[in-house]
């Protein structure tokens, strides 16, 4: 009896993507393939950011990298990086606690900093180089995604992909992201978001499990870079709906595994830093709408959406800071608030119309608006008014739209093909020159805190933070040997900016501390003491305050010794009393104050001072001898 052969198990065939025959328009771009276009994008990206490689650290680089205990531990610190808030080390150094609503769980970029430290130490060049390389890689991936997938069904596929990527690569608003090492989190987030799209589309073609796993892995890495990647849950099905002609519900089903990855990420995040809790913050620099009424808050947030769009269109006056009170609170009687409402209503309406038509540029609008909403403060407090690095992701939607309008415009004008090319090349050359000039200029400004803050205070003159930082940097300039002869001039500049900062924000602790330092350097201890006492009322545990008081205490003690050597004991006692107020737990000062009282035969006060000395240091032998020498 013959046995039946078992049926072979047939694995599902890859989905055949039916791409309708498209009459491809002749490309205006002379680069006809991905490789040549990618090389051009890489070269332009490197040329634009080459001068950032020699920069030092600036802005938040210190608290995230050089002063981060876990980064300084190298690879051995990765465990702590994965299990703590991104600013945990900073909060501990500052004797503070969580200051930002929801916390910040963005370990991926910090892990790269720890690995770099392990192999290269505190090498700023390496870190700037990595930022530039990550940026270039993300731009090349973007070109690949647009050309092979998103614009694959468009008759201007090559031109749209290249122009979008080129405009994205050269946009000067990206200088903060690339030139500021800490903003590697933005670059990695964008890079892995684009990689997620690529593997999602590839999985649709191949139906191979490995491509789905790569897509899920990239999504997880994007989430570990920054929370923004949560938008992929909506953007992935939207991309499929617009380009693969599936129903939106079927496209949405595809994201089910991504919900699982999101759930795992949220579990990890909640276990590390808790839920998206709201922190009541009374510092206006971390809570920019602290003094605004609800209507002012809404109106100002809507106005800022227009300001973001303006910076994307005209990125000329750039700044690392836009905090309180550079953008005064708005109300609904402000014309520009209504202009913003009108503009964004038009953008949203255009997005809806394009979505209904299954036009791929609905994706550009959704990408722009989705990531803009994440950083707008409209749905959650982000702890800042606005920032150029925050618009980084949204700028892709903007450059897609600009590229689309350019291509549409050239298609409509009744010129010969050669004339169209000539016009396009002329436009691109002008844009490249202007963008290159601004990007390289801005890179140079990002050299270090001194160049950054002393420049940007002129761009945002009403910012308390910018003025405070500029004042602090002018104090730093006095420490350079070449500036010894102009120390007083620099200190007067510092006082000018610090005073202005405090007129805007009277309780700004850093400005009070630095103003005290400026007065101390000008040999005016009374004013220094006054500034630091004001700071102490707001932030008594500030570690810098303790160091400042130690300096002032030593100053008073030295002056007291000079007065004592001249037998001016009354003055010496007054100076040492001031020293004890600065550092009340310094046993040495109490002992010397007791000695001064003993010299003028004020034995009761001498006894009290030496008893205080022994309270602070029970083994202080000289104080014991002093007490023994006192008459009964």
Secondary structure, DSSP 8 states (H G I E B T S, - for coil): ---------------------------SSS--SHHHHHHHHHHHHHHHHGGGTT----TTHIIIIIT-HHHHTGGGGHHHHHTS-TTHHHHHHTT----STT----HHHHHHHHHHHHHH-S-HHHHHHHHHHHHHHHHHHHHHHIIIIITTTSTTHHHHHHHHHHHHHH-GGGHHHHHSGGGHHHHHHHHHHHHHHHHHHHHHHH--HHHHHHHHHHHHHHHHH-GGGGGHHHHHHHHHHHHH---HHHHHHTTHHHHHHHHHHHHHHHHHH-SS-------TTTSTTTT--HHHHHHHHHHHHHHHHHHHH---S--S---TTSS----TT-HHHHHHHHHHHHHHHHHHHHHHTT-THHHHHHHHHHHHHHTSSSSS--SSS--GGGGTTHHHHHHHHHHHHHHHHHHHS---HHHHHHHHHHHHHHHHHHHHHHHHHHHHHTTSHHHHHHHHTTTSTT-HHHHHHHHHHHHHHTTSGGGGGGHHHHHHHHHHHHHHHHHH-TT-HHHHHHHHHHHHHTT-HHHHHHHHHHHHHH-TT-HHHHHHHHHHHHHHHHHHHHHHHTT-HHHHHHHHHHHHHH-TT-HHHHHHHHHHHHHTT-HHHHHHHHHHHHHH-TT-HHHHHHHHHS--
